[in-house]
Amino acid sequence: MENDYFSVEAILAENQKIQCTFKHEIPNMGHLGGGTERDIAILSKLQLPMWLAYVIIYSDWAEFNIPQPFGLKVRNALKAEATSVRLSNLVGAGGMWYGFGKMIMDMLSDEQASEMSEMMTKAFKGRVVELVDQAQHFAAIGPGGAGGSGSDVAASFREGLDATEREIFTLAQASAKRMKKWHEESDKAKQ
Amino acid sequence: MALPVHLRDSVTPQELEMIACQQLIEIVPLIAMEKTAFISGAYGPLRPPSKAKLPLWMAVNLKLKKKCHIIAPDWLNVEHLQDRLAQEVAKPDAFSDLPFRFSEISKVLLDVASDDLENPDQLRSLLKDLREARQAKSREGLKHLDHSELGLTGLSSMEINEIRPFFVQSMNVLTKIARSSET
């Protein structure tokens, strides 16, 4: 997920769109907005993907607002109870909420960036304990039995995980499964 | 890399068991053996009924062929483990002092030589309680995870191996999202 040119996750995370307000008029680039205009008028708002917006904002042709997945409502929900927020809903299929947030953070000023970083760090720390607990619980049941077990809260937490959290969940579950298997092995059969 | 994901970052429990089996343990041999050279060193001679020190792998091998009795290491008895368990419960911030590879050695001995140990069932349940108490503490440690360091002194080799994959991955994620606040 780092600024790794070949990382598939980074490429997917960059595909999120953010809203940019153009500060200058740009002739003949209207197709970026997906509409039928030929030019981009000054102060027009367009939804652009991150990998494009990054360059445009750095070159100071547009400004952008912090997009909705990191807006005030989400921030407050995370502050209230980090585990109840469904991060995968905020960023679409195969969500990369943390990856997206990191990219936005890199473009913001220091003060706003450290605010975002703190919000993401607190959210992550709050969710990771619940994540590992559930993973170890699931190791005992195995991948097939995931359907009927667990209360609704636990199941909806699992569905609301973003891609980075899912990776950690898999690691913890696999590790716990291996331990359990080892404990039940016996040498007596071997001679 | 050709290794499957779970082998890239951590060791398997079976490998740790093998490493732990290199430790020396005392046995009472039932057969006689001359001083024999092995790859790791020369062991013997075995003169029953006097005790001898052998690597655990060899002791297990002889035991399975019913050629020796294994003597439990001094920490593998009920009083000692009960004492450790009380320490675990009394100190919620620290781990009690147990041999680094106690989990592997105790599993092997309970498996193969349970008739040489006193109260194997009670030992099993004490070990399980110890494991659970320590797991709860490392879970607490997870809450205080930082992107740069975390101190959990006194963890045993199997416990470290168990938590390594997701602890390290979590720290990676934290490093990525924390970076901006430090530049």
Interface residues (C-beta under 8 A of the other chain):
Chain A: M1 E2 Y98 G101 K102 M105 D106 L108 D110 A113 S114 M116 S117 E118 M120 T121 F124 K125 V128 V129 V132 D133 A135 T164 E167 I168 L171 A172 A174 S175 A176 R178 M179 K181 W182 H183 E185 S186 D187 K188 K190 Q191
Chain B: V5 H6 S10 T12 P13 Q14 E17 V60 L64 K65 K107 V108 D111 V112 R139 L142 K143 L145 M158 E162 I163 R164 P165 F166 Q169 S170 V173 L174 K176 I177 A178 R179 S180 S181 T183
